Amino acid sequence: MTSPHRRSALLAAAAGALFLVTGLAAPANAAPSAATTAYPIAPGVSLDVRSGPGTGYGIIRVLPAGSSVQIYCQTTGTTVNGYYGTSNIWDNISSGQYVSDAYVHTGSDGYVAPRCA
């Protein structure tokens, strides 16, 4: 049987390998506990992921309907009228990747993660 310490080390190594394989990494300023919850995007919505916190930033990719996101930090940006109301909060979901909070079901009209540095 594997000891609890050995099991933790194996899980950490596996997580590190996953980040290496996928190329995904948490932003340098992200708090580790901020990304423990996956928040669903609005039902039936394909959500643009932008390179910065606003509609003036380029679209990097599009999240398909039914996706969920982890929010590492949040910041203000362009005000957007979306499925969950009007908001100027933008959610950082990965390094250099932002989505409008107006399309993410966080259960709050305010911040649910630390502010981005």
Backbone hydrogen bonds, N-H to C=O, Kabsch-Sander energy under -0.5 kcal/mol:
donor,donor_aa,acceptor,acceptor_aa,energy
7,R,3,S,-2.7
8,S,4,P,-2.2
9,A,5,H,-2.0
10,L,6,R,-2.4
11,L,7,R,-2.4
12,A,8,S,-2.4
13,A,9,A,-2.3
14,A,10,L,-2.3
15,A,11,L,-2.4
16,G,12,A,-2.3
17,A,13,A,-2.3
18,L,14,A,-2.2
19,F,15,A,-2.0
20,L,16,G,-1.9
21,V,17,A,-2.6
22,T,18,L,-2.7
23,G,19,F,-1.9
30,A,27,P,-1.8
31,A,72,Y,-0.8
34,A,31,A,-1.6
35,A,31,A,-0.5
35,A,32,P,-0.8
36,T,33,S,-1.1
39,Y,37,T,-0.6
39,Y,69,V,-3.5
41,I,67,S,-2.6
42,A,103,Y,-2.3
45,V,42,A,-1.8
47,L,45,V,-0.6
47,L,63,L,-1.6
49,V,61,R,-2.9
50,R,48,D,-0.5
50,R,98,Y,-3.1
51,S,58,G,-2.1
54,G,52,G,-2.1
57,Y,54,G,-1.4
60,I,49,V,-3.3
60,I,58,G,-0.5
61,R,49,V,-1.2
63,L,47,L,-3.2
67,S,64,P,-1.5
69,V,39,Y,-2.9
71,I,37,T,-0.6
72,Y,70,Q,-0.6
72,Y,92,N,-3.0
73,C,92,N,-0.8
74,Q,114,P,-2.4
75,T,90,W,-2.1
77,G,88,N,-2.2
78,T,53,P,-1.1
80,V,87,S,-3.0
82,G,80,V,-0.7
82,G,85,G,-3.4
84,Y,102,A,-3.1
85,G,82,G,-1.7
87,S,80,V,-2.4
90,W,75,T,-3.2
91,D,99,V,-3.2
92,N,73,C,-3.1
93,I,91,D,-0.7
93,I,97,Q,-2.3
94,S,97,Q,-1.0
95,S,25,A,-1.1
97,Q,94,S,-2.4
98,Y,50,R,-2.7
99,V,91,D,-1.9
101,D,89,I,-2.5
103,Y,100,S,-1.6
104,V,101,D,-1.4
105,H,40,P,-2.9
106,T,104,V,-1.4
116,C,74,Q,-2.3
